[in-house]
Amino acid sequence: MPSRCCTSRTEPACAPVDETRVEVGHRLVDRHGQTGEPGEFELLGLDWALLPQVFAPTHTDSTELFTRWLPFPVGGRFLEVGCGAGVTAVTAALAGCTHVTAVDITHEAVCNTALNAERHKVADRVETVRSDLYDALDPGARFDAIFWNSNVVRAPQEFVYTRPLQHAIFDRGYAAHRRYLREGLERLTGSGRLFLGFNSLGDTSALQTLAAESGVLLVGRERSVHHAGDVPVEFQLLEAVPAGDRQMP
């Protein structure tokens, strides 16, 4: 897969795509896709259902870390983008969020989240929606917290998605990251907060360029080195705030 320097505004930075990270991304997709039958896993002291072609939180520490780190808005509205198996969305409801919206671009993940919401008896508080980021949401919907455990591996513009799981690992030209930051702040309530789960397999320089272009400041809230498959990575919980809002603690 050739790397390519950006030649238009569709790519966030003119650095070539890191082929080593792309190859690691392909290995992660293969690892997550090994299960062909519905299964179960244990995480955060609970049992969860896992459907085929859904990101498996057992192969990387990201879901557990971010779910533990997030300050869920108890009594408020929470949106998870890229909900996968639904661990974070369901945990938000169990933690006391009055309404949780869980969106994913794949049908498989939306079904998996709904299944786990039913299993843990929070289906009345967890709304599942198949959506590319915010596209299928009510235009007037606002949230007290938004979170995305992002598909951090930046893929070149010619990358073609051929498997549902690739959407959980790869972001072509970082187009989704750009949209998440630019449109996310508009989806918040007055005191709402926008969080991004990122890690060192991602392109930090490209992300910072996107943030600057979008008028956003990325503030590190938590970080820790763990594993994604067989690769040690540093996971970071970032908060996006307006660039002029520097009084955030």
N, C-alpha and C positions, 0 to 999 in steps of 0.2 A: 504494500500500500504506500504509494509515494507521498512524501510530505510536500507541502505547498505553502509558499508565502502569500499572505493575503494581498489582494489587488483591489478590493472594494470594501465598502462599509459593512459587508455581511460578516467579515471576520474581525475579531476584536483586537488583534495585534499582528504585527508583521513577522513575528518569529515563526519558524517552521514548526509543524506538529512533531512532537517527540515520539518517534517510532517505537522506542523501548516501552513507553507507557501504553501506547496503542496495543502492543503485543501482550503486555500484562493484562490489559482490558479484555482481549480475546480469551486469554486463559481463564479469567474470572467468569466470563459468559459461559464457557464450556463447563466450568466447575458447578456453577449455579444451575445449569441445565441438565445435569446428569440424572436427576430424578424424573422418571417418566410416569410415575403413579402418584396419586395424592398421598401425602404423608403427614407427620406431626413432628413438632419440635418443642423443646422447653426453653423459655427465656423469661427473665425477670420474675421467676417463681411461678409462671403460669404455662399451661400447655396451649399450643397454637396449631391450627391446621395450615398445611402448605399445599397449594395446588401446583401442578406442573407449569413450567415456564414463568414462575414468579420468583423474584429475587429472594434468596434464602438467607435469612439473618444469621444462620449458623455458620456460614462460610466467611464471615467478616464480623468484626466487633462493632461496626459503625452503628447499627440499629440500637444495640444495647446502650452504647455510650451516649448517643444523642438523646435517646429517650430518658436516660437518667439525668442528663444535664439540662434539659429544657425546663424553663419556668412556665409550666402550664397555667393559663389564665383561669383559675378556679372561679366558677360562676360566670364565665365569659364564653366567647365564641372562638374556636380554634380551627384553623385550616391546615391540613397536611397536603402538600403537593408531592406526587409520587409515592403513594401510600403503600405499594407493595403488598405484603401479607397483612398489613393493618396493625402491626404491633404498636406503633407510636400513636396512631389515631385512637385505637381502643384504650390504650393506657391514659390518654388525655381525658377520655370520657370517665374512666374509672377514677381518675384523679379529681374529678369534680367540675369539668367543663360542662356547661349546660347544653351546648350544641357543638358538634364536631362535623366538619365537612372533610371528606377524604377523596381526593381526586387522583386519577392515574390515567396515563395515555393508553394503557392496555386493558382489554376486557378481562383478561385472566386475573390481574391484580385487583380490579374493582370487585370481582366476584369473591376473591380470597378475603378481602377486607370485610365484606358484608358477612361472609361465613364466620369470621372470628368475632365480629360484633354480636352476632346471634349467639355464638358459643359463650361469650362472657356477659350476656344479658344487658348489652348497652345499645342494641339496635335502634331503640327509640331516640337515642341521642347522637347516633352516628349516621350521617347521610353520605352515601357513596355515589360518586359521579364519574363517569368516563369523560375525561377532558384533557386537552393539551394545555397544560398550565391553567390559566383562568378562563379559557374560551367558553366553556359550557356553564359557567356560573352566572347567576343573576347579576346584571350590571350594578345593581345597588347593594349587593352583599358586602358587608364590611366585617372585619375580624379583629379580635383583641390580640391574637398572635397567629403568625403564619410561619410554617417551617417546611423546608425541603432538604432531604438528604440527597444531594444532587448527583447527577451522572457526570462525574468529574473529569473523565478522560476526554480531552479535546480531540475530536476526529476531524480529518480534512473535509473540505467542501464536497469532494466526490464520494464520500462514504455513503454506502447504501445500507439501510436497516433491513435485515432479512429475518431476524428472530425477535420475538417480543422482548426477551431479556436484554437485548442490546440497548434498548431505551433506558435501562437502569444503570448502564455503565458509560455509554458514549454520548457526547453532545457535539453534533456536527457544527464546527465553526463557533461553538459556544453561543449559538443563537438562543437556546433556552435560558442560559444564564443571563444574557442581556435582558430578555423579556421578564424574567423573574424579578430582577432588581428594578427595572424601570416601572413595571406595572404593579409590583408588590406594595410599594408605599401608598399607592392610590387605593388599595384594598383594605387599609387599616382604619380602625376607629381612631379617635383623637389621641388616645394613649396606647394604641396598638404597637406591636413590635414584630419586626421581620427578621427571621433567623435563617441561616444557611449552614447546612452540614457539608463540610468540605474536607479534603485530605490531600496529602502530598503526591498522590497520583495525578492530581489536577494541575492546571497551568496557572499558578498564582499570579504571574506577571500579566497574563491575559485577563484574569479576573479583576485585578486592580485597575487595568485600563478601562474595562467595562464600567467599573464602579465610578471612576472619575468622569467618564463620558455621561453617565446617568445622574451625576450630581449626588452620589452616594458615598458615604464613608463606611468602611468595613471595620468593625470593632471586634477584636478577639475576646470571646467570653470564656471558653474552655479549650484545652488541648491536651492530647496524650498520644503516645506512640503505642500502637497495637498492631494487629495483623489484618490484612485483606487477603484471604487465601494463604499462600505461602510467602507473601511479601510484607515486610514490616513497613508501616506507613504512619504518618502523624495525622491524627484526626483533629479537626478544629471546628468548634461551634462559633460561627461568626454572626454578628448582628449588623444589619444594614440600617444606617440612620442617615437623614439628610446631611450633606457635607457641611452645612453651616451649623448643625446642631451638635456642637462639641462639648456641651455640658453633660452629655451622657456619662454615667459612672463606668 
